[in-house]
Amino acid sequence: MKDYQKLSRAELLATIAALQAKHARRSKQQRRQAAEALSESEERLRAILSTAVEGIITIDHRGIIESANPAAQALFGYPAAELIGQNVSLLMPQPHRQAHDGYLSHYLDTGQARIIGIGREVSGQRKDGSLFPMELAVSEVKLPDRMLFTGFIRDISARKQLERELLEVSDREQRRIGHDLHDGLCQHLAGIEMLSQVLEKKLTPKFKDGAARAGNIACLVRDAIVQTRALARGLSPVTLESEGLASALHEHALNLERIFGIRCRFDYASPVPVPNPAMATHLFRLAQEAVSNALNHGKATEISIHLTAEPGWIHLVVSDNGSGFDPKKAAPSPGMGLRIMRFRAGMIGGTLALERNAQGGVLVRCSAPYPAAATTPD
């Protein structure tokens, strides 16, 4: 090791200059290597984004689009030049388009995520106005000076079509079982009731005790017929096919009052024709499930069913006065019934929301796209 104490001032300065030059050469080389590594990393990232099957969109904290990969451009039908600088709500249908900025503000203010870091199935809107189901996962990226959000988008139209077909098969099987119960089992039970009544009359003169038992059998069979018909109507509501969704919901409310002894009210502001049988079936089953949850889990004694329509949207709301759910939680625990309700809402391109009533109980709201042609009665 060199003894720097023996060097003259000039020699020491020369040594320092040599060391600085060496360090500068090394720093320059390191900077060049770092720049090359960064350039390679950016090129690799661009290649990944360009070849990714999923659509990838980044937005800033205001919801302004900063980038969109080719898959996202193809998915929504917009070139990058028409997306960058626009609010991401451009890619959403109403009512989410109008509420999107509020979602972002709510998250930034409270940290409570409704979709960020969670992922969910939503509807997207293409440039031509058509809607399609998509799976959206959003992640948050914190940079030193700002915050970005990255959305990963997958078109699930094919999967939804398969699910829709499976659900239609299930609904058809339910209707078949309902018809079999009504036209088959009920007829057999009616025959047994009639035979029991005939037997009662024959036994009355000599065997009053046996006649009373035959009468009891006839009464039990009559009760079984009533219950079987109610079950058949639940599986295959005749009015849903013949008179429409509103009539089926009204009859369902009357049956609930008669069978369970509760107060159940159905109302609508104006006629809401639903010419699409699949949509009508899904909405009816949603109402059935919501009412069943209110009775079985909420122990409700009053239930209200509302059906309304506005330009482009139809709304089904079921509210009750039951025990509700813990307001500290985002929603009740997602049991099978709730998952099926969300699934049915997704099948018609709609959304499902659960809220706690101010007076107690639960409010279930399903909103779905409503064709303009359906707003005019036939």
Summary of the structure (lengths in Angstrom):
residues: 378
radius of gyration: 33.4
end to end distance: 101.0
largest distance: 142.7
contacts: 1078
relative contact order: 0.07
helix: 55%
strand: 20%
